[in-house]
């Protein structure tokens, strides 16, 4: 005797739901109200359509406890998976189509109750989606466990209005990291450090990108001076069951990578010379890719002076902006001298934060020719001289590293402080 078809049982999905899924009319499907209340059970499943290599798929976001996993299945496979999840795990569901919304649930009498409502979501054509709506690595409307845990998103996938700038910032940063993935090791576990991680929005986003989207194994360390922040972030990581994500209390300037090579370092808005300490620690750890979003800069502001630029520097706000630009230019040049290909690019629109520059440095293979290194040194020293800068933290922090470079054949570090 054949096993009964679950799609035909009395608690199966209503025909209108099945037809919408099979015909591609589904804009979003939500399964909720779990039958099993245990922590290990599925809490919620959100399904949305997408196209992969020209073929229609559905993407599943499955929330178990506070851990979320994604599955991308062909449309036919998706329907069977939805039937399985609905039959075994959930009591209630919502379907959104361009023609109507449907709310369906299992009743105590062993039947299915369904209500039909006016549509609340529009089905966008692919071209319209590209033109009108930003395609984020973490899409809107799809629940994401770590964004919910850090207060950016609700459990239904809605981005909180007060946190929308943070949502955009996280996605923007993930795009920058995604761009440099080809510069990282193509296999094995990646070692990543977030210097001055703070509330760790980007630490969690980095973990999510590599493990959930790119399917890579990682060992990520979030480093911060505040024990309370470290304890809070570690609890979130443990609740999400994010293996390979750990937080430690420590001073950036005293960081030691040990025997492990660092593949990627990130730092977001580390104040003043803490950004330089993070860059220096990353260079000394032989990091392949360094990404830093600087914050306030007081070191250069206190020194900067120039007779030729006196008309500019006599205005406090302009002097502050000039000091910031000069500081980041010196950082970029120092990274170039140390063997990195460096870019200074806009991080996020200035309407959200005035500290909107990202320094992205990728280790060169092979190193620059010696004559080009000498030219970079000349530019570095010339910029210091032009603005009357005597001391620069990053230059001093990398003193020993620079000496090693100077001992390489043909590398003469004239003009660089040891």
GUKOLGU-492547 format. One record per residue (C-alpha): residue in one letter; z, y, x. Coordinates in nm, 4 decimals. Each point is the difference from the previous one (the first is absolute). Layout:
% GUKOLGU-492547
@res = a	z = Z	y = Y	x = X
...
//
This chain:
% GUKOLGU-492547
@res = x	z = 0.0000	y = 0.0000	x = 0.0000
@res = x	z = -0.0991	y = 0.3400	x = 0.1362
@res = x	z = 0.2606	y = 0.2690	x = 0.0620
@res = x	z = -0.0139	y = 0.2734	x = -0.2653
@res = x	z = -0.1900	y = 0.3122	x = 0.0969
@res = x	z = 0.2669	y = 0.2713	x = 0.0459
@res = x	z = -0.2447	y = 0.2596	x = -0.1277
@res = x	z = -0.0069	y = -0.1732	x = -0.3361
@res = x	z = 0.3758	y = -0.0493	x = -0.0499
@res = x	z = 0.1777	y = 0.1956	x = -0.2727
@res = x	z = 0.1575	y = 0.2269	x = 0.2611
@res = x	z = -0.3277	y = 0.0584	x = 0.1800
@res = x	z = -0.1429	y = 0.3436	x = 0.0568
@res = x	z = -0.1582	y = 0.1413	x = -0.3180
@res = x	z = -0.3797	y = -0.0305	x = -0.0152
@res = x	z = -0.0491	y = 0.3766	x = 0.0250
@res = x	z = 0.1922	y = -0.0003	x = 0.3309
@res = x	z = -0.1997	y = -0.2945	x = 0.1330
@res = x	z = -0.3322	y = 0.1616	x = -0.0923
@res = x	z = 0.0951	y = 0.3291	x = 0.1687
@res = x	z = 0.0945	y = -0.1825	x = 0.3202
@res = x	z = -0.3062	y = -0.2242	x = 0.0031
@res = x	z = -0.2384	y = 0.2806	x = -0.0946
@res = x	z = 0.1332	y = 0.2523	x = 0.2505
@res = x	z = 0.1306	y = 0.2481	x = -0.2588
@res = x	z = 0.3509	y = -0.0093	x = 0.1472
@res = x	z = 0.1056	y = 0.3260	x = 0.1646
@res = x	z = 0.3533	y = -0.1226	x = 0.0648
@res = x	z = 0.2170	y = -0.2929	x = -0.1084
@res = x	z = 0.3791	y = -0.0047	x = 0.0295
@res = x	z = 0.2151	y = -0.3110	x = -0.0497
@res = x	z = 0.3737	y = 0.0678	x = -0.0277
@res = x	z = 0.3301	y = -0.1167	x = -0.1541
@res = x	z = 0.0419	y = -0.3126	x = 0.2161
@res = x	z = 0.1172	y = -0.3225	x = -0.1609
@res = x	z = 0.2029	y = -0.0933	x = 0.3082
@res = x	z = 0.2637	y = 0.2592	x = 0.0919
@res = x	z = 0.0716	y = -0.1396	x = 0.3484
@res = x	z = -0.0584	y = 0.2260	x = 0.3002
@res = x	z = -0.2658	y = -0.2371	x = 0.1375
@res = x	z = -0.2084	y = 0.0163	x = -0.3194
@res = x	z = -0.2989	y = 0.2261	x = -0.0632
@res = x	z = 0.1142	y = 0.3344	x = -0.1425
@res = x	z = -0.3360	y = 0.1523	x = -0.0796
@res = x	z = -0.3718	y = -0.0463	x = 0.0589
@res = x	z = -0.2573	y = 0.2791	x = -0.0076
@res = x	z = -0.3720	y = -0.0814	x = -0.0046
@res = x	z = -0.2893	y = 0.2391	x = 0.0546
@res = x	z = -0.3751	y = -0.0529	x = 0.0515
@res = x	z = -0.1790	y = 0.0620	x = 0.3275
@res = x	z = -0.3289	y = -0.0937	x = 0.1656
@res = x	z = -0.0036	y = -0.1853	x = 0.3326
@res = x	z = -0.3341	y = -0.0547	x = 0.1725
@res = x	z = -0.1821	y = 0.0694	x = -0.3255
@res = x	z = 0.1947	y = -0.2582	x = -0.2028
@res = x	z = 0.2487	y = 0.0802	x = -0.2788
@res = x	z = 0.3594	y = -0.0848	x = 0.0870
@res = x	z = 0.3458	y = 0.0738	x = -0.1322
@res = x	z = 0.2802	y = 0.1144	x = 0.2284
@res = x	z = 0.3462	y = -0.1359	x = -0.0795
@res = x	z = 0.3188	y = 0.1802	x = 0.1024
@res = x	z = 0.2775	y = -0.2588	x = -0.0440
@res = x	z = 0.3578	y = 0.1223	x = 0.0210
@res = x	z = 0.2640	y = -0.2612	x = 0.0802
@res = x	z = 0.3466	y = 0.1472	x = 0.0558
@res = x	z = -0.0870	y = 0.3189	x = 0.1893
@res = x	z = -0.2807	y = -0.1603	x = 0.1987
@res = x	z = -0.3577	y = 0.0612	x = -0.1065
@res = x	z = -0.3036	y = -0.2066	x = 0.0957
@res = x	z = -0.3665	y = 0.0516	x = -0.0821
@res = x	z = -0.2700	y = -0.2475	x = -0.0972
@res = x	z = -0.3705	y = 0.0729	x = -0.0415
@res = x	z = -0.1739	y = -0.2610	x = -0.2152
@res = x	z = -0.3471	y = -0.0345	x = -0.1482
@res = x	z = -0.0124	y = 0.0795	x = -0.3704
@res = x	z = -0.0184	y = -0.3664	x = -0.1104
@res = x	z = 0.2903	y = -0.0989	x = 0.2273
@res = x	z = 0.1957	y = 0.3030	x = -0.1168
@res = x	z = -0.0111	y = -0.1020	x = -0.3645
@res = x	z = 0.1476	y = -0.3424	x = 0.0814
@res = x	z = 0.2674	y = 0.1626	x = 0.2172
@res = x	z = 0.0932	y = 0.2441	x = -0.2785
@res = x	z = 0.0266	y = -0.2850	x = -0.2521
@res = x	z = 0.2277	y = -0.1881	x = 0.2403
@res = x	z = 0.2246	y = 0.3025	x = 0.0595
@res = x	z = 0.0178	y = 0.0931	x = -0.3677
@res = x	z = 0.0741	y = -0.3539	x = -0.1175
@res = x	z = 0.2725	y = -0.0779	x = 0.2530
@res = x	z = 0.1614	y = 0.3289	x = 0.0976
@res = x	z = -0.0255	y = 0.2900	x = -0.2472
@res = x	z = 0.0832	y = 0.0972	x = -0.3587
@res = x	z = -0.1858	y = 0.3288	x = -0.0349
@res = x	z = -0.3226	y = 0.1654	x = 0.1124
@res = x	z = -0.2152	y = 0.3110	x = -0.0257
@res = x	z = -0.3784	y = 0.0175	x = 0.0230
@res = x	z = -0.1857	y = 0.3277	x = 0.0462
@res = x	z = -0.3731	y = 0.0205	x = -0.0791
@res = x	z = -0.2341	y = 0.2900	x = -0.0630
@res = x	z = -0.0074	y = -0.0858	x = -0.3718
@res = x	z = 0.3678	y = -0.0691	x = -0.0715
@res = x	z = 0.3425	y = -0.0804	x = 0.1436
@res = x	z = 0.1731	y = -0.3248	x = -0.0965
@res = x	z = 0.3682	y = -0.0939	x = 0.0071
@res = x	z = 0.0638	y = -0.3722	x = -0.0383
@res = x	z = 0.3186	y = -0.2081	x = 0.0191
@res = x	z = 0.1428	y = -0.3424	x = -0.0654
@res = x	z = 0.2263	y = -0.0102	x = -0.3061
@res = x	z = 0.3092	y = -0.2112	x = -0.0591
@res = x	z = -0.1992	y = -0.1866	x = -0.2654
@res = x	z = -0.2343	y = -0.1353	x = 0.2695
@res = x	z = -0.2998	y = 0.2182	x = -0.0836
@res = x	z = -0.1790	y = 0.2950	x = 0.1556
@res = x	z = 0.0465	y = 0.3480	x = -0.1469
@res = x	z = -0.2623	y = 0.2605	x = 0.0885
@res = x	z = -0.0414	y = 0.3694	x = -0.0777
@res = x	z = -0.3094	y = 0.2096	x = 0.0589
@res = x	z = 0.0180	y = 0.3686	x = 0.0962
@res = x	z = -0.2421	y = 0.2797	x = 0.0846
@res = x	z = -0.1273	y = -0.0172	x = 0.3616
@res = x	z = 0.1952	y = 0.1938	x = 0.2625
@res = x	z = -0.2060	y = -0.0853	x = 0.3096
@res = x	z = -0.3669	y = 0.0660	x = 0.0768
@res = x	z = -0.2211	y = -0.2501	x = 0.1776
@res = x	z = -0.1581	y = 0.1935	x = 0.2863
@res = x	z = -0.3342	y = -0.0958	x = 0.1418
@res = x	z = 0.0018	y = -0.0820	x = 0.3678
@res = x	z = -0.1953	y = 0.3154	x = 0.0869
@res = x	z = 0.2359	y = 0.2136	x = -0.2084
@res = x	z = 0.3001	y = -0.1605	x = 0.1667
@res = x	z = -0.1319	y = 0.0909	x = 0.3434
@res = x	z = -0.0862	y = 0.3552	x = -0.1037
@res = x	z = 0.3060	y = 0.0908	x = -0.2026
@res = x	z = 0.2904	y = -0.2147	x = 0.1106
@res = x	z = 0.1248	y = -0.0595	x = 0.3507
@res = x	z = -0.0087	y = -0.3685	x = 0.0928
@res = x	z = 0.3365	y = -0.0557	x = 0.1648
@res = x	z = 0.1022	y = -0.3021	x = 0.2053
@res = x	z = 0.2954	y = -0.0160	x = -0.2377
@res = x	z = -0.1606	y = 0.0824	x = -0.3368
@res = x	z = 0.1625	y = 0.1924	x = -0.2793
@res = x	z = 0.0972	y = -0.1991	x = -0.3072
@res = x	z = 0.0662	y = -0.3220	x = 0.1917
@res = x	z = 0.3704	y = -0.0712	x = 0.0595
@res = x	z = 0.0994	y = -0.0029	x = 0.3670
@res = x	z = 0.3461	y = -0.1340	x = 0.0815
@res = x	z = 0.0751	y = 0.2133	x = 0.3064
@res = x	z = -0.1151	y = 0.3227	x = -0.1689
@res = x	z = 0.2269	y = -0.0836	x = -0.2917
@res = x	z = 0.2882	y = -0.0736	x = 0.2394
@res = x	z = -0.0312	y = 0.3353	x = 0.1787
@res = x	z = -0.0332	y = 0.1932	x = -0.3254
@res = x	z = -0.3676	y = 0.1001	x = 0.0136
@res = x	z = -0.1266	y = -0.2217	x = -0.2833
@res = x	z = 0.1426	y = -0.1403	x = -0.3244
@res = x	z = 0.0087	y = -0.3733	x = -0.0681
@res = x	z = -0.3124	y = 0.0387	x = -0.2160
@res = x	z = -0.2020	y = 0.1415	x = 0.2912
@res = x	z = 0.0144	y = 0.3653	x = -0.1048
@res = x	z = 0.0447	y = 0.2466	x = 0.2858
@res = x	z = 0.2899	y = 0.2340	x = -0.0729
@res = x	z = -0.1254	y = 0.3566	x = -0.0381
@res = x	z = 0.2487	y = 0.1395	x = 0.2528
@res = x	z = -0.1049	y = -0.2669	x = 0.2519
@res = x	z = -0.3775	y = 0.0264	x = -0.0324
@res = x	z = -0.0340	y = 0.1941	x = 0.3260
@res = x	z = 0.1953	y = -0.2764	x = 0.1742
@res = x	z = -0.2270	y = -0.2620	x = -0.1594
@res = x	z = -0.3069	y = 0.1800	x = 0.1352
@res = x	z = 0.1620	y = 0.0445	x = 0.3403
@res = x	z = 0.0797	y = -0.3720	x = 0.0248
@res = x	z = -0.3542	y = -0.0986	x = -0.0927
@res = x	z = -0.1491	y = 0.2560	x = 0.2370
@res = x	z = 0.2088	y = -0.1324	x = 0.2865
@res = x	z = -0.0991	y = -0.3588	x = -0.0846
@res = x	z = -0.3645	y = 0.1056	x = 0.0201
@res = x	z = 0.0565	y = 0.1382	x = 0.3502
@res = x	z = 0.1700	y = -0.3223	x = 0.1081
@res = x	z = -0.2749	y = -0.2086	x = -0.1597
@res = x	z = -0.2550	y = 0.1951	x = 0.2052
@res = x	z = 0.1601	y = -0.1043	x = 0.3303
@res = x	z = 0.0433	y = -0.3709	x = -0.0817
@res = x	z = -0.3073	y = -0.0911	x = 0.2135
@res = x	z = 0.1859	y = 0.1492	x = 0.3002
@res = x	z = 0.2899	y = -0.2443	x = -0.0449
@res = x	z = 0.0205	y = -0.3635	x = 0.1048
@res = x	z = -0.2124	y = -0.2094	x = -0.2335
@res = x	z = 0.2399	y = -0.2940	x = -0.0153
@res = x	z = 0.3674	y = -0.0835	x = 0.0248
@res = x	z = 0.3035	y = 0.1996	x = -0.1021
@res = x	z = -0.0134	y = 0.3795	x = 0.0307
@res = x	z = 0.2986	y = 0.1883	x = 0.1422
@res = x	z = 0.0461	y = 0.3402	x = -0.1650
@res = x	z = 0.2673	y = 0.2687	x = 0.0426
@res = x	z = 0.0722	y = 0.2921	x = -0.2341
@res = x	z = 0.1879	y = 0.2624	x = 0.2016
@res = x	z = 0.2336	y = 0.2134	x = -0.2108
@res = x	z = -0.0818	y = -0.1998	x = -0.3115
@res = x	z = 0.2307	y = 0.1951	x = -0.2338
@res = x	z = -0.0417	y = -0.1202	x = -0.3597
@res = x	z = -0.2796	y = -0.2263	x = 0.1286
@res = x	z = -0.2735	y = 0.0703	x = -0.2554
@res = x	z = -0.2617	y = -0.0626	x = 0.2671
@res = x	z = 0.1839	y = -0.2923	x = 0.1558
@res = x	z = -0.0158	y = -0.1890	x = -0.3284
@res = x	z = -0.3604	y = 0.1121	x = -0.0546
@res = x	z = -0.0984	y = -0.1267	x = 0.3458
@res = x	z = 0.1625	y = -0.3357	x = -0.0697
@res = x	z = -0.1756	y = -0.0215	x = -0.3370
@res = x	z = -0.3394	y = 0.0860	x = 0.1480
@res = x	z = 0.0130	y = -0.2615	x = 0.2748
@res = x	z = 0.1655	y = -0.2839	x = -0.1920
@res = x	z = -0.1295	y = 0.0382	x = -0.3569
@res = x	z = -0.3432	y = 0.1564	x = 0.0515
@res = x	z = -0.1033	y = -0.1064	x = 0.3516
@res = x	z = 0.1966	y = -0.3277	x = 0.0003
@res = x	z = 0.1414	y = 0.0493	x = 0.3515
@res = x	z = 0.3358	y = -0.1080	x = 0.1368
@res = x	z = 0.2082	y = 0.2919	x = 0.1260
@res = x	z = 0.3264	y = 0.0794	x = 0.1704
@res = x	z = 0.0879	y = 0.3560	x = -0.1004
@res = x	z = 0.3038	y = 0.1930	x = 0.1205
@res = x	z = 0.1121	y = 0.3205	x = -0.1724
@res = x	z = 0.2144	y = 0.2094	x = 0.2346
@res = x	z = 0.2254	y = 0.2842	x = -0.1130
@res = x	z = 0.3190	y = 0.1744	x = 0.1115
@res = x	z = 0.1683	y = -0.0113	x = -0.3427
@res = x	z = 0.1859	y = -0.3234	x = -0.0710
@res = x	z = 0.0092	y = 0.0697	x = -0.3754
@res = x	z = -0.3794	y = 0.0315	x = -0.0119
@res = x	z = -0.0469	y = -0.3191	x = 0.2033
@res = x	z = 0.2386	y = -0.1950	x = -0.2254
@res = x	z = -0.1753	y = 0.1263	x = -0.3147
@res = x	z = -0.3488	y = -0.0868	x = 0.1262
@res = x	z = 0.1059	y = -0.3431	x = 0.1240
@res = x	z = 0.1403	y = -0.0824	x = -0.3431
@res = x	z = -0.3314	y = 0.0910	x = -0.1640
@res = x	z = -0.1885	y = -0.2152	x = 0.2527
@res = x	z = 0.2349	y = -0.2922	x = -0.0635
@res = x	z = -0.0263	y = 0.0386	x = -0.3788
@res = x	z = -0.3806	y = 0.0003	x = 0.0270
@res = x	z = 0.0169	y = -0.3037	x = 0.2297
@res = x	z = -0.2063	y = 0.1845	x = 0.2602
@res = x	z = 0.0327	y = -0.2408	x = 0.2916
@res = x	z = -0.0867	y = 0.1639	x = 0.3303
@res = x	z = 0.1215	y = 0.3468	x = -0.1050
@res = x	z = 0.3262	y = 0.1113	x = 0.1585
@res = x	z = 0.1835	y = 0.3294	x = 0.0412
@res = x	z = 0.2166	y = 0.1000	x = 0.2944
@res = x	z = 0.2228	y = 0.2925	x = 0.0902
@res = x	z = -0.1013	y = 0.1593	x = 0.3274
@res = x	z = -0.1130	y = 0.3025	x = 0.1990
@res = x	z = -0.3769	y = 0.0246	x = 0.0450
@res = x	z = 0.0374	y = 0.1279	x = 0.3568
@res = x	z = 0.1929	y = -0.3147	x = 0.0953
@res = x	z = -0.2340	y = -0.2472	x = -0.1687
@res = x	z = -0.0886	y = -0.3062	x = 0.2044
@res = x	z = -0.2794	y = -0.2297	x = -0.1161
@res = x	z = 0.1225	y = -0.2812	x = 0.2243
@res = x	z = -0.2500	y = -0.2697	x = 0.0843
@res = x	z = -0.1981	y = 0.0484	x = -0.3219
@res = x	z = -0.3160	y = 0.2060	x = 0.0116
@res = x	z = -0.0228	y = 0.2650	x = -0.2717
@res = x	z = -0.3245	y = -0.0067	x = -0.1990
@res = x	z = 0.0557	y = 0.3035	x = -0.2233
@res = x	z = 0.2538	y = 0.2831	x = -0.0064
@res = x	z = 0.0426	y = 0.2476	x = -0.2823
@res = x	z = 0.2208	y = 0.3051	x = -0.0428
@res = x	z = 0.0073	y = 0.2319	x = -0.2986
@res = x	z = 0.1508	y = 0.3477	x = 0.0269
@res = x	z = 0.2347	y = -0.0795	x = 0.2889
@res = x	z = 0.1530	y = 0.3413	x = 0.0662
@res = x	z = -0.0812	y = 0.2098	x = 0.3079
@res = x	z = 0.0073	y = -0.2057	x = 0.3219
@res = x	z = 0.0745	y = -0.3238	x = -0.1928
@res = x	z = -0.3763	y = -0.0230	x = -0.0535
@res = x	z = -0.0472	y = 0.0251	x = 0.3782
@res = x	z = 0.2679	y = -0.2645	x = 0.0548
@res = x	z = -0.1848	y = -0.2308	x = -0.2418
@res = x	z = -0.3338	y = 0.0592	x = 0.1746
@res = x	z = 0.1566	y = -0.0562	x = 0.3442
@res = x	z = 0.1717	y = -0.3218	x = -0.1148
@res = x	z = -0.3290	y = -0.1260	x = -0.1446
@res = x	z = -0.1981	y = 0.0792	x = 0.3173
@res = x	z = 0.2608	y = -0.1718	x = 0.2190
@res = x	z = -0.0081	y = -0.3047	x = -0.2309
@res = x	z = -0.3760	y = -0.0293	x = 0.0680
@res = x	z = -0.0738	y = 0.0569	x = -0.3687
@res = x	z = -0.3603	y = -0.0514	x = -0.1120
@res = x	z = 0.0059	y = 0.2604	x = -0.2788
@res = x	z = 0.2337	y = 0.2984	x = -0.0419
@res = x	z = 0.0198	y = 0.1971	x = -0.3251
@res = x	z = 0.2273	y = 0.3037	x = -0.0284
@res = x	z = 0.0385	y = 0.2714	x = -0.2621
@res = x	z = 0.1990	y = 0.2759	x = 0.1799
@res = x	z = 0.2641	y = 0.2108	x = -0.1689
@res = x	z = 0.1587	y = 0.3273	x = 0.1113
@res = x	z = -0.0506	y = 0.1077	x = 0.3636
@res = x	z = 0.2688	y = 0.2169	x = 0.1592
@res = x	z = -0.0443	y = -0.0846	x = 0.3681
@res = x	z = -0.3270	y = 0.1872	x = 0.0520
@res = x	z = 0.0889	y = 0.2764	x = -0.2482
@res = x	z = 0.2931	y = 0.0981	x = 0.2209
@res = x	z = -0.2230	y = 0.0269	x = 0.3099
@res = x	z = -0.3371	y = 0.1188	x = -0.1230
@res = x	z = -0.1217	y = 0.3373	x = 0.1267
@res = x	z = -0.3344	y = 0.1464	x = 0.0940
@res = x	z = -0.1094	y = 0.3523	x = 0.0896
@res = x	z = -0.3526	y = -0.0681	x = -0.1196
@res = x	z = 0.1299	y = -0.1368	x = -0.3329
@res = x	z = 0.2802	y = 0.2537	x = -0.0568
@res = x	z = -0.1627	y = 0.1287	x = -0.3204
@res = x	z = 0.0203	y = -0.3511	x = -0.1426
@res = x	z = 0.3434	y = -0.1009	x = 0.1241
@res = x	z = 0.1877	y = 0.3128	x = -0.1135
@res = x	z = -0.0053	y = -0.1292	x = -0.3602
@res = x	z = 0.2658	y = -0.2702	x = -0.0484
@res = x	z = -0.1904	y = -0.2184	x = -0.2440
@res = x	z = -0.3184	y = 0.0149	x = 0.2103
@res = x	z = 0.1975	y = -0.0743	x = 0.3155
@res = x	z = 0.1498	y = -0.3054	x = -0.1713
@res = x	z = -0.3415	y = -0.1302	x = -0.1076
@res = x	z = -0.1445	y = 0.0661	x = 0.3449
@res = x	z = 0.2905	y = -0.1839	x = 0.1646
@res = x	z = -0.0609	y = -0.2995	x = -0.2270
@res = x	z = -0.3712	y = -0.0090	x = 0.0812
@res = x	z = 0.0576	y = 0.0365	x = 0.3728
@res = x	z = 0.2648	y = -0.2744	x = -0.0079
@res = x	z = -0.2319	y = -0.2446	x = -0.1757
@res = x	z = -0.2884	y = 0.0910	x = 0.2314
@res = x	z = 0.2206	y = -0.0772	x = 0.3033
@res = x	z = 0.1049	y = -0.3307	x = -0.1590
@res = x	z = -0.3611	y = -0.0977	x = -0.0604
@res = x	z = -0.0972	y = 0.0891	x = 0.3576
@res = x	z = 0.2941	y = -0.1947	x = 0.1421
@res = x	z = -0.1016	y = -0.3072	x = -0.1974
@res = x	z = -0.3569	y = 0.0361	x = 0.1299
@res = x	z = 0.1327	y = 0.0211	x = 0.3570
@res = x	z = 0.2025	y = -0.3162	x = -0.0637
@res = x	z = -0.3095	y = -0.1936	x = -0.1004
@res = x	z = -0.0381	y = 0.0522	x = -0.3753
@res = x	z = -0.2874	y = 0.1192	x = -0.2130
@res = x	z = 0.1721	y = 0.2617	x = -0.2148
@res = x	z = -0.0775	y = 0.1743	x = -0.3282
@res = x	z = 0.1912	y = 0.2737	x = -0.1802
@res = x	z = -0.0902	y = -0.0196	x = -0.3674
@res = x	z = 0.1218	y = 0.1250	x = -0.3366
@res = x	z = 0.2616	y = -0.2317	x = -0.1439
@res = x	z = 0.0272	y = 0.1303	x = -0.3565
@res = x	z = -0.0871	y = 0.3223	x = -0.1784
@res = x	z = 0.2133	y = 0.3015	x = 0.0921
@res = x	z = 0.0950	y = 0.0499	x = -0.3655
@res = x	z = 0.2407	y = -0.2929	x = 0.0433
@res = x	z = 0.1355	y = 0.0671	x = 0.3500
@res = x	z = -0.0670	y = 0.2599	x = 0.2710
@res = x	z = 0.0557	y = -0.2721	x = 0.2625
@res = x	z = -0.3339	y = -0.1617	x = -0.0639
@res = x	z = -0.1395	y = -0.1032	x = 0.3401
@res = x	z = -0.0253	y = -0.3593	x = 0.1154
@res = x	z = -0.0359	y = -0.0905	x = 0.3671
@res = x	z = -0.1794	y = -0.3337	x = 0.0271
@res = x	z = -0.0398	y = -0.1542	x = 0.3456
@res = x	z = -0.1785	y = -0.3261	x = 0.0825
@res = x	z = 0.0219	y = -0.1509	x = 0.3465
@res = x	z = -0.3264	y = 0.0209	x = 0.1908
@res = x	z = -0.1630	y = -0.3098	x = 0.1410
@res = x	z = -0.0988	y = 0.0666	x = 0.2726
@res = x	z = 0.1790	y = 0.3157	x = 0.1194
@res = x	z = -0.1823	y = 0.3285	x = 0.0435
@res = x	z = -0.1749	y = 0.0682	x = 0.3319
@res = x	z = 0.2248	y = 0.1799	x = 0.2501
@res = x	z = -0.1954	y = 0.3255	x = -0.0142
@res = x	z = 0.0572	y = 0.0206	x = -0.3772
@res = x	z = 0.3722	y = -0.0639	x = 0.0408
@res = x	z = 0.0178	y = 0.2868	x = 0.2519
@res = x	z = -0.1760	y = 0.2285	x = -0.2487
@res = x	z = 0.2573	y = -0.0911	x = -0.2677
@res = x	z = 0.2795	y = 0.0815	x = 0.2451
@res = x	z = -0.1623	y = 0.3374	x = 0.0707
@res = x	z = -0.0196	y = 0.0765	x = -0.3733
@res = x	z = 0.3630	y = -0.1050	x = -0.0496
@res = x	z = 0.1292	y = 0.2244	x = 0.2784
@res = x	z = -0.2257	y = 0.2888	x = -0.1013
@res = x	z = 0.1372	y = -0.0083	x = -0.3553
@res = x	z = 0.3571	y = 0.0045	x = 0.1280
@res = x	z = -0.0761	y = 0.2915	x = 0.2300
@res = x	z = -0.1787	y = 0.1970	x = -0.2704
@res = x	z = 0.3058	y = -0.0061	x = -0.2259
@res = x	z = 0.2693	y = 0.0236	x = 0.2678
@res = x	z = 0.1388	y = -0.3512	x = -0.0539
@res = x	z = 0.2262	y = -0.1214	x = 0.2803
@res = x	z = 0.1387	y = -0.3243	x = -0.1393
@res = x	z = -0.1401	y = -0.2489	x = -0.2479
@res = x	z = 0.2132	y = -0.2940	x = -0.1164
@res = x	z = -0.2849	y = -0.2528	x = -0.0282
@res = x	z = -0.1208	y = 0.0752	x = 0.3519
@res = x	z = 0.3506	y = -0.0573	x = 0.1371
@res = x	z = 0.0598	y = -0.3136	x = -0.2108
@res = x	z = -0.3197	y = -0.1532	x = 0.1367
@res = x	z = 0.0749	y = 0.0975	x = 0.3597
@res = x	z = 0.0261	y = -0.3547	x = 0.1350
@res = x	z = -0.3000	y = -0.1141	x = -0.2007
@res = x	z = -0.2061	y = 0.2905	x = 0.1329
@res = x	z = 0.1050	y = -0.0876	x = 0.3545
@res = x	z = -0.1381	y = -0.3495	x = -0.0518
@res = x	z = -0.3301	y = 0.1491	x = -0.1111
@res = x	z = -0.0014	y = 0.2293	x = 0.3031
@res = x	z = 0.0280	y = -0.3027	x = 0.2282
@res = x	z = -0.3160	y = -0.1547	x = -0.1412
@res = x	z = -0.3018	y = 0.0418	x = 0.2289
@res = x	z = -0.1457	y = 0.3477	x = -0.0408
@res = x	z = 0.2591	y = 0.1203	x = -0.2543
@res = x	z = 0.1509	y = 0.3178	x = 0.1416
@res = x	z = 0.2541	y = 0.1585	x = -0.2373
@res = x	z = -0.0005	y = 0.3486	x = 0.1495
@res = x	z = 0.1563	y = 0.2436	x = -0.2447
@res = x	z = 0.1907	y = -0.2597	x = -0.2023
@res = x	z = 0.3776	y = 0.0037	x = 0.0372
@res = x	z = 0.1519	y = -0.3312	x = 0.1086
//
